[in-house]
Amino acid sequence: MNFEFSNPLRVNELFRPILQFLVFQKEPIGSIIIKENVISRIKNTYSKYDPDNQILNSRDIDFQVSQLLEEGLELLISNKLVSIKYPELDISIIKKEINVQGDPLFYLTEKARFHIQSEESIKFIGPNGKTLYILDFLP
């Protein structure tokens, strides 16, 4: 199995760290926490397998993950591997402006859990019905 990441990152390289993180979560998790964990996992992988890589000393990976995370989560949702839950919104009125806050929460579906337990590959299907990506089972 290939544990390396390309530079620049590709959206399909975020699937594995996102799913690996969500598989151990008991409650739905916000995208900010997911992003921080994915960045940490990528940096840990570089530290372990390529400690001299310059990417560890830059914010480049942080920026790349931030740019790709939403697209990655959308692909996971559209392929029914991750579900989204919207929490109750925190609404406040400050200086005649309405401020609405609420980060959507993400969690693994039963389909994703089945794929992970069965060690089967996961096919990502695009809107046109064609296979976009194939992800080997999660280690």
N, C-alpha and C positions, 0 to 999 in steps of 0.2 A: 504494500500500500504506500501511496505517496503522501507524506505528511508535510510537504513543502507548500508554500504559498507563493504565488507569482507577485511580481512588483512591476506594474500596478496590479492590485487585486482584481479578481473577476468575481461577479456576484455569486456564482455557483460555489466559490471557495468559502463563502460564509455559511452555507447550509449546514455543514458538519459541526462547526463550533456552536451554532445556534441550537441545533437539535441536541447536541451533547449537554449543553447547559440546561435546556428545558426538561430533559428527561428526569432530572433529579429534583425538580421543583414541585412542591406540594400545592402551591398556590399560583395563580396567574401572575406574570411578571411584566413590569413596564419596559418599554423599549430602551430607556436610558440605562437601566441595569443590564439588559441584554447586551447593549453596545459596549459597556465597560467590560463585561465578562468576555465578549468576543475579542476585543482588543487585547485583553490580558492573555487569553488562550493563544492568540497568534504570536504575541511577544514571547510567551513561554516556549512555544514550539521553536522559534528562532533561537532562543537562549540555549535550548537543549541540543538542537541539531546543527546550528550554525552561529555560535556565539560571537564571531567576529563580524557578523553582518552589520553594515552601517545603519540599517533600518531601525535597529534597536535604539539608536541614539537620536532619532528624529521623531517628529510628530506626524510624519508622513502616513504611517499606518492608521493612526487615530483619524486623520482626515479622510483617508480612503474608506475606512469602515463606516464613518458617518455618512459618506456620500452613497454607499451601496446598501446600507442596512434596510432602509424602507423598501427598496426593490426586492431584496432577498426575502423579507418577511411577507411581502405581497405574493411572491411566487410560492412560498411555503403555505400560505393561506389558500391561494387559488388551487393548489394541489391537495388540499384537505389534510395537510400534515400538521399545521398549526391553526388554532382557532383564536379568535379575538373576542375579548369581553370588554364592554365599556362600563367603567365604574360610575357611580353616582357623581354627578358634576358638582364642583364647588363654584357656586355663583355668588359674586359679591358686586355691590355697586359702590364705586369709589369716584367721587367728584363727577357725578352724573354719567359715568361710563360703566357699562356692564362688563365685568371680567369673568370669563368662563374658563375653568381649568379642569382638566381630567385627562390623564395619560391613558390611552388604551392599554389593556393588559393582554398578554399572549400566553398560551399554554398548548401543550402537545395534545393531539387528537388520539383516539384509539387506533386509527389507521397507522399513525406514525409509531405508536408503541408496538403494534403488531410487526411492522417492518423491522424495527430495531431488534425485537426478541427473536424473530425468525431468521435474522441475518440475511434477508433478501435485499437485492438492489432496489433502489427507489427511482422511478422514472418521473421526471418533471415534464408535464405536458403543457405546451403553450396554448394561447387562445385559439390558434388555428387547428388544434388537435394533434400537432406533431410533437415528437419528443425533443425537448430542448436540452436536457441534461440527464445523466444517469449518475446516481450517487451510490457507491458501494456501501455495504452495511457499515454501521458505526462500530468502531472497536470498543 
